[in-house]
């Protein structure tokens, strides 16, 4: 991208409100790798609207609690640290993409739902698989939807409204044709402009390389990126399906072009562990609730 083109896009992105400064702290390397429940709680409490969002989420009908949770620490314990991290980021970013146009609202709602499903799947799998990079992985999934949402605001409405119906390859081609840059590139530009930490910006930018980069050898160090990418794509698929279609979902027989290059790698590195954990009732309940908007079993 030329400097002139880059500057032109930055000027157009200026219309998007910046997220709270707390997002920079939440995505910093130290917070992604070492933050405890107490530190996350302290950060959340510093943003009253954020604390209210976390408590509202845990007490929503989605979780079917018999007794309401009134303390933030209890909410974080119940939801899990990385699920709370995802909720916080989505809430912080929501104001940047407030949509007035009825034409575009369904497209943004699709991306928010896909982000919620993909990040929750990622949080649960990272925990079940004992992956220490869970915080980074969940953050990657949520932030990977920034570029596609920013693209919606820059393209003509008639084109934007149809974007969520495309697979990632089709969408990337359309974004490059209309804007001269893919959604992933636009997301990198926006995160840099917002001053998010360089390491997470680079990690998110690398995710979409899984669309075109074959994994010819087993590379354990890349498993976190590969699984994050896969969760984001599955989040998009599940945002469109019925509960019956989700119940019939089998990851290793998925024929999506978006995951064609990453599936063999995941089979080589995670194999039956991924299959077993996707069948876990806790994960199945959680995703079904997000897909349908119906409560989980009472806790």
SULMOBEL-V879267 format. One record per residue. N is the residue number from 1. RES is the residue in three letters. PSI is psi in degrees with one decimal (none if undefined). D_FIRST is the distance of its C-alpha to the first C-alpha in whole Angstrom. Layout:
# SULMOBEL-V879267
{{N | RES | PSI | D_FIRST} {N | RES | PSI | D_FIRST}}
This chain:
# SULMOBEL-V879267
{{1 | UNK | 133.7 | 0} {2 | UNK | 157.7 | 4} {3 | UNK | -37.0 | 7} {4 | UNK | -44.3 | 8} {5 | UNK | -41.3 | 6} {6 | UNK | -46.1 | 6} {7 | UNK | -36.7 | 10} {8 | UNK | -42.5 | 11} {9 | UNK | -40.6 | 10} {10 | UNK | -41.8 | 12} {11 | UNK | -38.6 | 15} {12 | UNK | -31.5 | 16} {13 | UNK | -12.4 | 16} {14 | UNK | -22.5 | 19} {15 | UNK | -15.6 | 21} {16 | UNK | 125.1 | 21} {17 | UNK | 139.9 | 24} {18 | UNK | 143.3 | 24} {19 | UNK | 167.2 | 26} {20 | UNK | 153.4 | 29} {21 | UNK | -25.5 | 28} {22 | UNK | -23.8 | 30} {23 | UNK | -36.2 | 27} {24 | UNK | -42.2 | 26} {25 | UNK | -41.7 | 29} {26 | UNK | -28.6 | 30} {27 | UNK | 8.9 | 26} {28 | UNK | 152.3 | 27} {29 | UNK | -40.5 | 28} {30 | UNK | -39.4 | 32} {31 | UNK | -34.4 | 32} {32 | UNK | -32.0 | 30} {33 | UNK | -30.3 | 33} {34 | UNK | -5.7 | 36} {35 | UNK | 133.5 | 36} {36 | UNK | 172.4 | 40} {37 | UNK | -39.3 | 41} {38 | UNK | -40.2 | 43} {39 | UNK | -41.0 | 39} {40 | UNK | -42.4 | 38} {41 | UNK | -41.7 | 41} {42 | UNK | -42.1 | 40} {43 | UNK | -44.6 | 37} {44 | UNK | -41.0 | 38} {45 | UNK | -22.1 | 41} {46 | UNK | -14.1 | 39} {47 | UNK | 93.0 | 37} {48 | UNK | -39.2 | 40} {49 | UNK | -33.3 | 38} {50 | UNK | -44.1 | 37} {51 | UNK | -41.2 | 40} {52 | UNK | -37.1 | 41} {53 | UNK | -43.3 | 39} {54 | UNK | -45.8 | 39} {55 | UNK | -38.1 | 43} {56 | UNK | -36.8 | 43} {57 | UNK | -48.3 | 41} {58 | UNK | -27.9 | 43} {59 | UNK | 3.9 | 46} {60 | UNK | 159.6 | 45} {61 | UNK | -20.8 | 47} {62 | UNK | -33.8 | 44} {63 | UNK | -10.4 | 46} {64 | UNK | 38.1 | 49} {65 | UNK | 140.9 | 51} {66 | UNK | -36.8 | 54} {67 | UNK | 133.4 | 54} {68 | UNK | 149.7 | 51} {69 | UNK | 123.5 | 49} {70 | UNK | -5.1 | 50} {71 | UNK | 133.6 | 48} {72 | UNK | -40.5 | 45} {73 | UNK | -39.9 | 46} {74 | UNK | -40.4 | 47} {75 | UNK | -42.1 | 44} {76 | UNK | -40.3 | 42} {77 | UNK | -42.7 | 45} {78 | UNK | -47.9 | 45} {79 | UNK | -31.9 | 41} {80 | UNK | 143.9 | 40} {81 | UNK | -45.3 | 38} {82 | UNK | -28.7 | 35} {83 | UNK | -39.9 | 36} {84 | UNK | -40.8 | 36} {85 | UNK | -44.5 | 33} {86 | UNK | -45.5 | 31} {87 | UNK | -43.7 | 33} {88 | UNK | -46.7 | 32} {89 | UNK | -43.5 | 29} {90 | UNK | -40.3 | 29} {91 | UNK | -43.2 | 31} {92 | UNK | -35.4 | 29} {93 | UNK | -18.1 | 26} {94 | UNK | -42.0 | 28} {95 | UNK | -25.1 | 28} {96 | UNK | -18.5 | 25} {97 | UNK | 38.6 | 25} {98 | UNK | 130.4 | 28} {99 | UNK | 122.6 | 28} {100 | UNK | -28.1 | 31} {101 | UNK | 122.0 | 30} {102 | UNK | -27.5 | 32} {103 | UNK | -38.5 | 30} {104 | UNK | -16.2 | 27} {105 | UNK | -45.0 | 30} {106 | UNK | -34.3 | 31} {107 | UNK | -45.5 | 27} {108 | UNK | -40.3 | 26} {109 | UNK | -36.2 | 30} {110 | UNK | -46.3 | 29} {111 | UNK | -38.6 | 26} {112 | UNK | -42.3 | 28} {113 | UNK | -43.7 | 31} {114 | UNK | -40.4 | 29} {115 | UNK | -43.3 | 28} {116 | UNK | -44.7 | 31} {117 | UNK | -47.5 | 32} {118 | UNK | -41.0 | 30} {119 | UNK | -35.9 | 30} {120 | UNK | -41.8 | 34} {121 | UNK | -43.3 | 34} {122 | UNK | -43.2 | 32} {123 | UNK | -44.6 | 34} {124 | UNK | -44.2 | 37} {125 | UNK | -41.8 | 36} {126 | UNK | -40.8 | 35} {127 | UNK | -47.5 | 39} {128 | UNK | -34.8 | 41} {129 | UNK | -1.6 | 39} {130 | UNK | 35.4 | 39} {131 | UNK | 120.0 | 36} {132 | UNK | -13.3 | 35} {133 | UNK | 18.8 | 32} {134 | UNK | -42.7 | 33} {135 | UNK | -43.2 | 31} {136 | UNK | -42.6 | 28} {137 | UNK | -47.0 | 28} {138 | UNK | -42.0 | 29} {139 | UNK | -42.1 | 26} {140 | UNK | -44.5 | 23} {141 | UNK | -49.1 | 25} {142 | UNK | -48.6 | 25} {143 | UNK | -20.7 | 22} {144 | UNK | -16.6 | 20} {145 | UNK | -4.2 | 21} {146 | UNK | -47.2 | 19} {147 | UNK | -51.9 | 16} {148 | UNK | -37.9 | 18} {149 | UNK | -38.3 | 20} {150 | UNK | -38.2 | 17} {151 | UNK | -36.8 | 16} {152 | UNK | -35.9 | 20} {153 | UNK | -17.1 | 20} {154 | UNK | -17.7 | 17} {155 | UNK | 161.0 | 18} {156 | UNK | 144.1 | 21} {157 | UNK | -37.1 | 24} {158 | UNK | -31.9 | 26} {159 | UNK | -40.4 | 22} {160 | UNK | -42.0 | 22} {161 | UNK | -26.8 | 26} {162 | UNK | -8.3 | 26} {163 | UNK | -42.6 | 23} {164 | UNK | -16.9 | 25} {165 | UNK | -7.5 | 27} {166 | UNK | 154.9 | 24} {167 | UNK | 173.8 | 24} {168 | UNK | -38.5 | 21} {169 | UNK | -47.1 | 20} {170 | UNK | -42.0 | 20} {171 | UNK | -42.1 | 19} {172 | UNK | -42.7 | 15} {173 | UNK | -40.8 | 16} {174 | UNK | -40.8 | 16} {175 | UNK | -42.1 | 14} {176 | UNK | -37.5 | 11} {177 | UNK | -43.2 | 13} {178 | UNK | -34.9 | 14} {179 | UNK | -13.4 | 11} {180 | UNK | 7.9 | 8} {181 | UNK | 148.3 | 8} {182 | UNK | 167.3 | 11} {183 | UNK | -39.4 | 14} {184 | UNK | -43.3 | 13} {185 | UNK | -37.7 | 10} {186 | UNK | -38.7 | 11} {187 | UNK | -41.9 | 14} {188 | UNK | -42.5 | 13} {189 | UNK | -43.3 | 11} {190 | UNK | -44.8 | 14} {191 | UNK | -38.8 | 17} {192 | UNK | -42.8 | 15} {193 | UNK | -34.8 | 16} {194 | UNK | -7.7 | 19} {195 | UNK | 25.1 | 20} {196 | UNK | 152.3 | 21} {197 | UNK | 137.5 | 22} {198 | UNK | -45.2 | 19} {199 | UNK | -44.3 | 21} {200 | UNK | -33.4 | 21} {201 | UNK | -45.0 | 18} {202 | UNK | -38.4 | 17} {203 | UNK | -41.7 | 20} {204 | UNK | -41.9 | 19} {205 | UNK | -31.1 | 15} {206 | UNK | -19.3 | 17} {207 | UNK | -48.4 | 19} {208 | UNK | -5.5 | 18} {209 | UNK | -22.2 | 17} {210 | UNK | -16.6 | 21} {211 | UNK | -29.7 | 20} {212 | UNK | -1.5 | 19} {213 | UNK | 108.8 | 21} {214 | UNK | 142.1 | 25} {215 | UNK | 96.3 | 27} {216 | UNK | -14.9 | 29} {217 | UNK | 157.8 | 31} {218 | UNK | 122.5 | 33} {219 | UNK | 87.0 | 30} {220 | UNK | -31.8 | 32} {221 | UNK | -16.1 | 30} {222 | UNK | 2.0 | 27} {223 | UNK | -40.4 | 30} {224 | UNK | -45.3 | 29} {225 | UNK | -44.0 | 25} {226 | UNK | -44.0 | 26} {227 | UNK | -37.1 | 29} {228 | UNK | -46.7 | 27} {229 | UNK | -46.2 | 24} {230 | UNK | -42.1 | 27} {231 | UNK | -39.1 | 29} {232 | UNK | -42.4 | 26} {233 | UNK | -40.0 | 26} {234 | UNK | -36.8 | 30} {235 | UNK | -41.5 | 30} {236 | UNK | -41.8 | 28} {237 | UNK | -46.7 | 31} {238 | UNK | -21.5 | 33} {239 | UNK | -14.1 | 32} {240 | UNK | -9.0 | 33} {241 | UNK | 167.4 | 37} {242 | UNK | 162.9 | 40} {243 | UNK | -37.9 | 42} {244 | UNK | -38.8 | 44} {245 | UNK | -37.0 | 41} {246 | UNK | -41.2 | 40} {247 | UNK | -29.0 | 43} {248 | UNK | 1.3 | 43} {249 | UNK | 129.7 | 39} {250 | UNK | 114.3 | 39} {251 | UNK | -37.4 | 36} {252 | UNK | -8.5 | 37} {253 | UNK | 6.6 | 37} {254 | UNK | 134.3 | 34} {255 | UNK | 20.7 | 33} {256 | UNK | 137.0 | 29} {257 | UNK | -32.4 | 26} {258 | UNK | -28.2 | 24} {259 | UNK | 8.7 | 27} {260 | UNK | -38.3 | 28} {261 | UNK | -21.3 | 26} {262 | UNK | -24.2 | 27} {263 | UNK | -46.3 | 31} {264 | UNK | -35.4 | 32} {265 | UNK | -44.8 | 31} {266 | UNK | -36.7 | 32} {267 | UNK | -37.1 | 36} {268 | UNK | -32.5 | 36} {269 | UNK | -33.7 | 35} {270 | UNK | -31.4 | 37} {271 | UNK | -127.7 | 39} {272 | UNK | -19.7 | 42} {273 | UNK | -37.5 | 41} {274 | UNK | -43.6 | 38} {275 | UNK | -46.8 | 41} {276 | UNK | -44.6 | 43} {277 | UNK | -29.2 | 42} {278 | UNK | -21.4 | 40} {279 | UNK | -2.0 | 44} {280 | UNK | 130.1 | 45} {281 | UNK | -34.3 | 46} {282 | UNK | -44.6 | 45} {283 | UNK | -44.4 | 41} {284 | UNK | -44.1 | 42} {285 | UNK | -45.6 | 44} {286 | UNK | -46.4 | 41} {287 | UNK | -38.6 | 39} {288 | UNK | -40.7 | 41} {289 | UNK | -41.8 | 42} {290 | UNK | -37.5 | 38} {291 | UNK | -42.7 | 38} {292 | UNK | -21.7 | 41} {293 | UNK | 12.2 | 41} {294 | UNK | 151.8 | 45} {295 | UNK | 150.9 | 46} {296 | UNK | 173.1 | 47} {297 | UNK | 144.4 | 50} {298 | UNK | 140.3 | 52} {299 | UNK | none | 52}}
